[in-house]
Each structure stands twice: as C-alpha cells, then as structure tokens.
C-alpha cells in the first residue's frame, strides 16, 4: 500500500508571518470602522482638532463676489486682512454646490439679525453666477464675501471641507471652529454660546 504524502510543513517563523499578512487587512478595516463610528457619534464638532485655535486668523485677502450688492445697491466687499480686527466675526466657508450649505443658509440668516458681530463668507471654488443665485434664493447673511476660486484660502484656514464656520475674537484670533454645517441642534448650544464668549471677552 502506497503511503499518502504529508503536506509540507512551513517553518514556524514563515507560518507566523503569513498569519500576520492575512490578518493585517482585517485589523486595518476594523480600525477604520471604529474610527468612523466614533466620528459618527461625535455630536460636538468642536472636539475635532484645529491647530489654529488661539492663533491669529490668516491675513487672507480675497476679491469680492462680482455683482453681489446690498439691498441699497452698494457692492458687498471682499475679504481684507483688516476686516477681522476690532470686532467679533463669524467666518463661514460655503459654496452653492455644497448640499449642507443649503440647509444651514436659513440659520445664517437668523444669525445675521444680531448686529453685535459681523458675518463674513468665504465662497469656496464656486461659479460666481451660482453663488449669486444661491444668495438670492436664501438671502445674503454676509457683511462681506471673499471669493476663494482656487481653494488656497481654505488651505490657509485649515478647512477640512465645506461648510465650516469660525468665530474670531476682537483680537483677531480664532476662538472657535465648527466643522460641518450649522444645524438646529448646534446653533444654540454650540455656536451661539461660542459667539457670546467672544463678545464677552475683554468687554
């Protein structure tokens, strides 16, 4: 009777290495899932890190949105380096093609009713006609709108993705950053609270 040949045995070191190679993608996948669940369950966007908090806002100079005028017919200015000094500012990075920006637009209009601070828009990689149409549809909440056509200003501001909103103190420093859209859930207990802090600082 012919004996059945046994399969060759891998040396212990090669066997362990093979197991690691096979398991590594699974471990990475599980890690990504855990990170995604954590991000999904994080209801406080302010917990996301920003290296710019407490530092001066970038001295960004951006041209105005061509053809955008106030109700009185005056041209809405762009963004200058001096525009964010001496008073509290809310800087919103937005675009007409950004779906969450449409959802937060009425809430920005609500904020615009408070004249203790100014609201500045950075229009990100947009088509001017579409941006004007967007503001015509929802109403313009911005005291100034700078056009970031190539996205360079957003990089300077450390933007993860539109929309994002910053609170700038009178000292010109970034006091708070909200990653993601303004929502009915965070406008009162997060954003307005941070604006009040900035308004009360040094008053």
C-alpha positions in Angstrom: 0.0 0.0 0.0 1.4 3.4 -1.0 1.7 5.8 1.9 -0.1 9.2 1.4 2.4 12.0 1.4 2.0 14.6 4.1 1.8 18.3 3.1 5.0 20.2 3.6 5.1 21.9 6.9 6.0 25.6 6.9 8.7 26.7 9.3 7.2 28.4 12.4 8.6 31.8 11.5 7.2 31.7 8.0 3.8 30.5 9.3 3.6 33.3 11.8 4.5 35.9 9.1 1.8 34.5 6.8 -0.8 34.8 9.5 0.2 38.4 10.2 -0.1 39.3 6.4 -3.5 37.7 6.2 -4.8 39.4 9.4 -3.4 42.8 8.8 -6.1 44.0 6.3 -8.8 42.8 8.7 -7.2 44.7 11.6 -7.0 47.9 9.5 -10.6 47.5 8.4 -11.8 47.1 11.9 -9.8 50.2 12.9 -11.4 52.3 10.2 -14.9 51.1 11.2 -14.2 52.0 14.8 -12.9 55.5 13.8 -16.0 56.0 11.6 -18.4 55.1 14.4 -16.6 57.4 16.7 -16.8 60.3 14.2 -20.5 59.5 13.6 -21.3 59.5 17.2 -19.4 62.7 18.0 -22.1 65.3 18.3 -19.7 68.1 19.3 -17.8 69.2 16.3 -15.7 71.5 18.5 -13.9 68.3 19.7 -12.2 67.9 16.3 -8.7 69.4 16.5 -7.7 72.6 14.9 -4.1 73.9 15.2 -5.3 77.5 14.5 -7.5 77.9 17.7 -6.0 80.7 19.8 -3.8 81.9 16.9 -4.4 85.0 14.7 -6.7 84.4 11.8 -4.9 84.1 8.5 -4.3 87.5 6.8 -6.4 86.5 3.9 -7.1 88.9 1.1 -9.9 87.8 -1.3 -11.8 89.7 -4.0 -15.5 90.3 -3.7 -18.1 88.2 -5.4 -18.7 90.1 -8.6 -22.2 91.5 -9.0 -23.2 91.0 -5.4 -24.9 94.1 -3.9 -26.6 95.0 -0.7 -30.3 95.9 -0.6 -29.3 99.6 -1.0 -27.3 98.8 -4.2 -23.8 99.1 -2.7 -21.3 96.4 -3.7 -20.7 93.8 -1.0 -16.9 94.0 -0.1 -14.5 91.1 -0.3 -12.2 90.0 2.5 -9.3 92.1 3.6 -6.6 91.4 6.2 -8.0 94.2 8.4 -11.7 93.1 8.2 -11.4 90.7 11.1 -9.8 93.0 13.7 -11.5 95.1 16.3 -14.9 93.3 16.4 -16.2 89.8 16.7 -16.6 88.0 13.4 -18.3 84.8 12.2 -16.5 83.4 9.1 -18.4 80.8 7.1 -16.8 78.8 4.3 -19.5 77.9 1.8 -20.4 77.0 -1.8 -23.5 76.8 -3.8 -22.7 73.2 -4.8 -22.5 72.2 -1.1 -25.7 70.4 -0.1 -25.3 71.1 3.7 -24.8 74.8 2.9 -28.3 75.0 1.6 -29.6 73.5 4.9 -27.6 76.0 7.1 -28.4 79.1 5.0 -31.6 80.0 6.9 -29.7 79.6 10.2 -27.1 82.0 8.9 -29.8 84.5 8.1 -31.1 84.1 11.7 -27.6 84.9 13.0 -27.4 87.9 10.7 -30.2 89.6 12.8 -27.7 90.0 15.6 -25.7 93.2 14.8 -23.2 92.7 17.7 -21.0 90.8 15.3 -20.3 90.6 11.6 -20.7 87.6 9.3 -18.1 87.1 6.6 -18.4 84.5 3.9 -15.6 82.7 2.0 -17.0 81.4 -1.2 -15.1 78.2 -2.0 -14.3 77.0 -5.5 -17.7 78.2 -6.9 -19.1 79.6 -10.1 -20.0 83.3 -9.4 -23.4 83.1 -11.1 -24.3 80.0 -9.0 -23.1 81.7 -5.8 -25.2 84.9 -6.5 -28.2 82.7 -7.3 -27.7 80.8 -4.0 -27.7 84.1 -2.0 -30.6 85.4 -4.0 -32.6 82.3 -3.1 -31.9 82.3 0.7 -31.0 85.9 1.3 -27.5 87.2 1.9 -26.4 86.9 5.5 -22.8 88.2 4.8 -21.4 91.6 5.5 -18.5 90.7 3.3 -17.9 87.8 0.8 -14.4 86.8 -0.4 -14.0 84.6 -3.4 -11.6 81.6 -2.9 -11.6 80.5 -6.5 -8.6 78.2 -6.3 -9.1 76.9 -2.7 -5.8 78.4 -1.4 -7.5 80.4 1.3 -9.3 77.4 2.6 -5.9 75.6 3.0 -4.6 78.6 5.0 -7.6 78.4 7.3 -7.2 74.6 7.7 -10.6 73.8 6.3 -11.5 70.1 6.3 -14.4 70.6 3.9 -17.3 73.0 3.3 -19.2 74.1 5.2 -17.1 75.2 8.2 -17.6 78.2 10.5 -15.1 80.1 12.6 -15.6 82.6 15.4 -13.0 85.3 15.5 -12.4 87.5 18.6 -11.8 91.2 18.6 -8.2 90.5 18.9 -8.2 88.9 15.5 -7.6 85.4 16.9 -9.6 82.3 16.1 -11.7 81.4 19.2 -13.7 78.5 17.8 -14.1 76.3 14.8 -17.3 74.4 13.8 -16.6 71.6 11.4 -19.6 70.7 9.4 -22.9 72.6 8.9 -24.7 74.8 11.4 -27.8 72.9 12.4 -30.9 73.5 14.7 -29.1 71.2 17.2 -25.8 73.1 17.4 -26.7 76.7 16.7 -27.9 77.5 20.2 -25.9 75.2 22.5 -22.6 75.3 20.5 -22.2 78.2 18.0 -24.2 81.0 19.8 -22.5 80.0 23.1 -19.1 80.4 21.5 -20.1 83.8 19.9 -21.3 85.0 23.3 -17.9 84.0 24.8 -16.1 86.0 22.2 -18.4 89.0 22.7 -17.9 88.9 26.4 -14.1 88.5 26.2 -12.4 91.8 27.1 -15.6 93.7 27.3 
